[in-house]
Amino acid sequence: MALLEPDVRLRSDSSPDAHSDSSPDAHSDSSPDAHSDSSPDARSDSSPDGVVFPAAAVRPDGGRFRVLVPLADPHHETALVTLACAVAKRYDGVVDAVHIVTVPDQTSLEHAADHLEDHEENYHEILDAARRDAETVGVPVETHTIVSHRGFEEVFDAARTHDADLVVMGWSPDSRGDPGRIERTVDEVVGDVPCDVLIYRDRGFDPSRVLLPTAGGPDSDLAAEIARILKARYGSEITLLHVAEDGERAAGEAFLEEWALAHGLEDAARRVDTGDVGTAIARAADDATLLAIGATERGLLTRLIRGSVVADVVEDVDCSVLLAERSRTTGLLDRLLGRR
């Protein structure tokens, strides 16, 4: 197992290059020094010990499949890391656990990096726990603490900089924060995240009975991939659900049979309902321990914040919920096959 010691990174809103994809130092794949801790340019002589600036951000070596897990709440750390490890193990990948310490704008990042305990007591404990959980299942793990003037949006910069194939992140009503600010942030950064995203609402990690609603589309494809992984690892019982138009039950059954076969889920139970989509999903989820649902259009995070059928379902069911949104640039399969 390859275990790397945690490092500390600085992110500043005031530096335009720190967050710009066009900055050759900040995000360029072609700059070998830009992403190596061993680079003589990676650390300024005047920088605090242990601090890595954006130009020195670590990148995957050899293109290994990478699952980025932003961690904030210790109560949900185990569930998120367990889910991330299941996917990483399936693709012989690595888990990249990231904890973001947000500091006030008036505090310099260099000063904050030297006094992290002043801003968040025991900040390292959640990453220590993530390392232990990943080690238990034999998955390589890297841990990073990022010091930033931003919070939520830093997740997506980390996804770009770390070249993540998949982001697994938690979600709760408390995640919404200031709605206006977060909406603007999501509109700006989510649309072009270059990887797939899983958003997990934790009500206890139990993948024994998974409900997977589908109307087709790439987001449901991603949810199906995760369902297959859970079935292989945990023996999950998968139930597929399609909500058909009134009077179209037979067509719905034909669609679901074909979709199951195309996605390697022909052994899954199949259920076709009619009527209101949200009501049908909530009703079927009564027997599930995990609801895995794909977005039906772009902008899953935006809809969660602003309200939608998906957001309502998240609140209406009692089981944990896994929301899947596939990258519109390159998805999991394309990245695995090198089709970027």
C-alpha positions as CSV (number, residue, x, y, z in Angstrom):
1,M,0.0,0.0,0.0
2,A,1.3,3.4,-0.9
3,L,0.6,5.8,2.0
4,L,1.7,9.4,1.7
5,E,2.1,11.8,4.6
6,P,-0.4,14.7,4.6
7,D,0.6,17.9,3.1
8,V,-0.7,21.4,3.4
9,R,-1.7,23.5,0.4
10,L,-2.5,27.2,0.1
11,R,-5.3,28.5,-2.0
12,S,-6.0,32.2,-2.4
13,D,-9.0,34.0,-3.9
14,S,-6.8,37.0,-4.5
15,S,-4.5,35.2,-6.9
16,P,-6.2,34.9,-10.3
17,D,-3.8,32.2,-11.4
18,A,-4.5,30.0,-8.4
19,H,-7.8,29.0,-9.8
20,S,-7.4,29.5,-13.5
21,D,-7.3,26.5,-15.9
22,S,-5.3,28.7,-18.2
23,S,-2.5,29.2,-15.7
24,P,0.4,26.9,-16.8
25,D,1.7,26.7,-13.2
26,A,-1.6,26.1,-11.5
27,H,-3.2,23.4,-13.6
28,S,-1.2,22.5,-16.7
29,D,-0.6,18.8,-17.4
30,S,2.4,19.7,-19.5
31,S,4.5,21.3,-16.7
32,P,6.4,18.5,-15.0
33,D,7.5,20.8,-12.2
34,A,4.1,22.1,-11.5
35,H,2.8,19.0,-9.8
36,S,5.8,17.3,-8.1
37,D,6.8,17.7,-4.5
38,S,10.3,16.7,-5.5
39,S,10.6,19.6,-7.9
40,P,13.2,22.2,-6.8
41,D,10.7,24.9,-7.8
42,A,7.9,23.3,-5.8
43,R,8.7,25.1,-2.6
44,S,9.8,28.7,-2.1
45,D,12.8,29.3,0.1
46,S,10.6,31.7,2.0
47,S,7.6,29.4,2.4
48,P,6.8,27.8,5.7
49,D,8.0,24.3,6.2
50,G,5.4,21.7,5.1
51,V,3.5,24.2,3.0
52,V,2.9,23.4,-0.7
53,F,1.8,26.2,-3.0
54,P,-0.6,25.6,-5.8
55,A,2.1,25.3,-8.4
56,A,3.4,22.2,-6.5
57,A,0.1,20.4,-6.3
58,V,0.5,16.6,-6.5
59,R,-0.8,14.9,-9.6
60,P,-1.4,11.2,-10.2
61,D,1.7,9.3,-11.4
62,G,1.0,7.1,-14.4
63,G,-2.6,8.1,-14.7
64,R,-3.9,5.9,-11.9
65,F,-7.6,6.0,-11.3
66,R,-8.3,8.6,-8.6
67,V,-11.3,9.1,-6.3
68,L,-11.3,12.5,-4.6
69,V,-13.1,12.6,-1.2
70,P,-13.6,16.0,0.4
71,L,-14.1,15.4,4.1
72,A,-15.6,17.9,6.6
73,D,-17.9,16.1,9.1
74,P,-16.3,13.3,11.2
75,H,-19.7,11.6,11.6
76,H,-19.9,10.9,7.9
77,E,-16.3,10.3,7.1
78,T,-16.5,6.5,7.3
79,A,-19.4,6.2,4.9
80,L,-17.8,8.5,2.3
81,V,-14.4,6.8,2.5
82,T,-16.0,3.3,2.4
83,L,-17.9,4.2,-0.8
84,A,-14.9,5.8,-2.3
85,C,-12.8,2.8,-1.5
86,A,-15.3,0.4,-3.1
87,V,-15.0,2.3,-6.4
88,A,-11.2,2.8,-6.2
89,K,-10.7,-0.9,-5.4
90,R,-12.8,-2.0,-8.4
91,Y,-10.5,0.1,-10.7
92,D,-7.2,-0.6,-8.9
93,G,-7.1,3.1,-8.0
94,V,-6.3,5.4,-5.2
95,V,-8.4,7.4,-2.7
96,D,-7.4,11.1,-2.4
97,A,-8.9,12.3,0.9
98,V,-8.9,16.1,1.2
99,H,-9.8,18.3,4.1
100,I,-10.3,22.0,3.5
101,V,-9.6,24.4,6.3
102,T,-11.3,27.7,5.5
103,V,-9.8,30.9,7.0
104,P,-11.1,34.5,6.9
105,D,-10.1,36.6,4.0
106,Q,-8.1,39.0,6.2
107,T,-5.9,36.1,7.4
108,S,-2.9,35.3,5.2
109,L,-2.7,31.7,4.0
110,E,0.9,31.5,5.0
111,H,0.1,32.5,8.6
112,A,-2.9,30.2,8.7
113,A,-0.8,27.2,7.5
114,D,1.6,27.8,10.4
115,H,-1.2,28.1,12.9
116,L,-3.8,25.6,11.7
117,E,-4.8,24.5,15.2
118,D,-5.9,28.1,15.9
119,H,-8.4,27.8,13.0
120,E,-9.5,24.2,13.5
121,E,-8.6,22.2,16.5
122,N,-7.5,18.7,15.7
123,Y,-7.9,19.4,12.0
124,H,-5.8,16.3,11.1
125,E,-8.0,13.8,12.8
126,I,-10.5,13.3,10.0
127,L,-7.7,12.5,7.6
128,D,-6.1,10.2,10.0
129,A,-9.4,8.3,10.3
130,A,-9.8,8.2,6.5
131,R,-6.3,6.7,6.2
132,R,-7.2,4.0,8.7
133,D,-10.5,3.2,7.0
134,A,-8.9,2.9,3.5
135,E,-6.0,0.8,4.9
136,T,-8.6,-1.6,6.4
137,V,-9.8,-2.5,2.9
138,G,-6.4,-2.4,1.3
139,V,-6.8,0.7,-0.9
140,P,-3.9,3.2,-1.3
141,V,-4.8,6.6,0.1
142,E,-3.3,10.0,0.0
143,T,-4.4,12.8,2.4
144,H,-4.1,16.5,1.9
145,T,-5.1,19.5,3.9
146,I,-5.9,22.6,1.8
147,V,-5.9,26.0,3.5
148,S,-8.2,28.4,1.6
149,H,-10.2,31.6,1.8
150,R,-13.0,29.6,0.1
151,G,-14.8,26.4,1.1
152,F,-17.3,24.7,-1.1
153,E,-15.8,25.8,-4.4
154,E,-12.4,24.6,-3.4
155,V,-13.6,21.1,-3.8
156,F,-13.9,21.5,-7.6
157,D,-10.5,23.2,-7.9
158,A,-9.0,20.2,-6.1
159,A,-10.8,17.9,-8.5
160,R,-9.1,19.7,-11.4
161,T,-5.7,20.0,-9.8
162,H,-5.6,16.4,-8.6
163,D,-6.9,15.1,-11.9
164,A,-9.7,13.2,-10.2
165,D,-11.8,10.7,-12.1
166,L,-14.5,10.7,-9.6
167,V,-15.5,13.0,-6.7
168,V,-17.4,11.4,-3.8
169,M,-18.8,14.1,-1.5
170,G,-21.4,14.4,1.3
171,W,-24.5,16.5,1.3
172,S,-27.0,17.6,3.9
173,P,-29.3,20.6,4.4
174,D,-26.5,22.3,6.3
175,S,-24.4,22.1,3.2
176,R,-26.5,24.8,1.6
177,G,-25.0,27.7,3.5
178,D,-25.8,31.1,2.0
179,P,-28.1,30.2,-0.9
180,G,-27.2,33.2,-3.1
181,R,-23.5,32.7,-2.6
182,I,-23.6,29.0,-3.2
183,E,-25.8,29.2,-6.2
184,R,-23.4,31.6,-7.9
185,T,-20.5,29.3,-7.0
186,V,-22.2,26.2,-8.4
187,D,-23.1,27.9,-11.6
188,E,-19.5,29.0,-12.0
189,V,-17.7,25.8,-11.1
190,V,-19.8,22.7,-11.4
191,G,-20.7,22.9,-15.1
192,D,-17.2,22.2,-16.3
193,V,-15.9,19.8,-13.5
194,P,-13.8,17.3,-15.6
195,C,-14.9,14.2,-13.7
196,D,-17.9,12.3,-12.5
197,V,-19.6,13.3,-9.2
198,L,-21.3,11.2,-6.5
199,I,-23.2,13.1,-3.8
200,Y,-24.0,11.0,-0.8
201,R,-26.7,11.8,1.8
202,D,-25.8,9.6,4.8
203,R,-28.4,8.0,6.9
204,G,-26.3,4.9,7.6
205,F,-24.2,3.1,5.0
206,D,-26.1,-0.1,4.1
207,P,-25.8,-1.2,0.5
208,S,-27.8,-4.4,1.0
209,R,-30.9,-3.3,-1.0
210,V,-30.3,-0.7,-3.6
211,L,-33.1,1.0,-5.5
212,L,-32.0,2.4,-8.9
213,P,-34.6,4.5,-10.7
214,T,-33.9,5.2,-14.4
215,A,-35.3,6.9,-17.4
216,G,-32.1,6.4,-19.3
217,G,-29.3,8.9,-19.9
218,P,-25.6,9.2,-18.9
219,D,-26.3,10.0,-15.2
220,S,-28.3,6.8,-14.8
221,D,-25.4,5.0,-16.6
222,L,-23.1,6.2,-13.8
223,A,-25.5,5.1,-11.1
224,A,-25.7,1.7,-12.8
225,E,-21.9,1.4,-12.7
226,I,-21.9,2.1,-9.0
227,A,-24.7,-0.3,-8.4
228,R,-22.7,-3.1,-10.1
229,I,-19.7,-2.3,-7.9
230,L,-21.8,-2.5,-4.8
231,K,-23.3,-5.7,-5.9
232,A,-19.9,-7.3,-6.6
233,R,-18.4,-6.1,-3.3
234,Y,-21.3,-6.3,-0.9
235,G,-23.7,-8.7,-2.6
236,S,-26.3,-5.9,-2.9
237,E,-29.8,-6.8,-4.1
238,I,-30.6,-4.3,-7.0
239,T,-34.1,-3.2,-7.9
240,L,-34.5,-1.1,-11.0
241,L,-37.4,1.3,-11.2
242,H,-38.9,3.1,-14.3
243,V,-41.8,5.5,-14.0
244,A,-43.8,5.3,-17.2
245,E,-46.5,7.6,-18.5
246,D,-50.1,6.6,-17.8
247,G,-51.1,3.9,-20.2
248,E,-47.6,3.1,-21.2
249,R,-46.7,0.4,-18.7
250,A,-46.0,-2.2,-21.3
251,A,-43.6,0.1,-23.1
252,G,-42.0,0.9,-19.7
253,E,-41.4,-2.7,-19.0
254,A,-39.8,-3.2,-22.4
255,F,-37.6,-0.2,-21.9
256,L,-36.5,-1.4,-18.4
257,E,-35.7,-4.9,-19.6
258,E,-33.5,-3.6,-22.5
259,W,-31.8,-1.1,-20.2
260,A,-31.0,-3.7,-17.6
261,L,-29.5,-6.0,-20.2
262,A,-27.4,-3.1,-21.7
263,H,-26.0,-2.2,-18.2
264,G,-25.1,-5.7,-16.9
265,L,-28.1,-5.7,-14.5
266,E,-30.2,-8.3,-16.1
267,D,-30.4,-10.2,-12.8
268,A,-31.8,-7.2,-11.0
269,A,-35.4,-7.1,-9.9
270,R,-37.5,-4.7,-12.2
271,R,-40.4,-2.5,-11.2
272,V,-42.5,-0.3,-13.4
273,D,-44.8,2.3,-11.9
274,T,-46.9,5.1,-13.4
275,G,-47.9,8.5,-12.0
276,D,-45.9,11.2,-10.3
277,V,-42.1,10.4,-10.5
278,G,-41.2,11.6,-7.0
279,T,-44.1,9.8,-5.3
280,A,-43.2,6.6,-7.2
281,I,-39.6,6.7,-6.2
282,A,-40.4,7.5,-2.5
283,R,-42.9,4.6,-2.4
284,A,-40.4,2.1,-3.9
285,A,-37.6,3.4,-1.6
286,D,-39.6,2.2,1.5
287,D,-38.0,-1.3,0.9
288,A,-34.5,0.0,0.1
289,T,-31.5,0.7,2.2
290,L,-29.8,2.9,-0.5
291,L,-31.4,5.0,-3.3
292,A,-29.0,5.5,-6.2
293,I,-30.4,8.0,-8.6
294,G,-28.9,9.8,-11.6
295,A,-29.6,13.4,-12.5
296,T,-32.0,13.9,-15.4
297,E,-30.3,16.9,-16.8
298,R,-27.2,19.0,-16.1
299,G,-26.6,20.7,-12.9
300,L,-27.5,18.3,-10.1
301,L,-25.8,20.4,-7.4
302,T,-27.6,23.5,-8.6
303,R,-31.0,21.8,-8.5
304,L,-30.3,20.4,-5.0
305,I,-29.7,24.0,-3.8
306,R,-32.6,25.6,-5.7
307,G,-35.1,22.7,-5.2
308,S,-36.2,20.0,-7.6
309,V,-37.9,16.6,-7.8
310,V,-34.5,15.1,-7.0
311,A,-34.0,17.4,-4.0
312,D,-37.5,16.6,-2.7
313,V,-36.9,12.8,-3.0
314,V,-33.7,13.2,-1.0
315,E,-35.7,14.6,1.9
316,D,-38.7,12.3,1.5
317,V,-37.1,8.9,1.8
318,D,-35.7,7.3,5.0
319,C,-32.7,5.5,3.4
320,S,-29.4,6.9,2.4
321,V,-29.3,8.5,-1.1
322,L,-26.5,8.4,-3.7
323,L,-26.9,11.1,-6.4
324,A,-24.9,10.6,-9.6
325,E,-23.9,13.2,-12.2
326,R,-21.7,12.2,-15.1
327,S,-19.1,14.6,-16.5
328,R,-20.2,16.1,-19.8
329,T,-16.5,16.2,-20.8
330,T,-15.2,12.8,-20.0
331,G,-16.8,10.1,-18.0
332,L,-15.4,7.3,-15.9
333,L,-15.2,4.8,-18.7
334,D,-13.6,7.2,-21.1
335,R,-11.0,8.2,-18.6
336,L,-10.2,4.5,-17.8
337,L,-9.7,3.9,-21.5
338,G,-7.6,7.0,-22.0
339,R,-10.2,8.8,-24.1
340,R,-9.9,12.3,-22.7
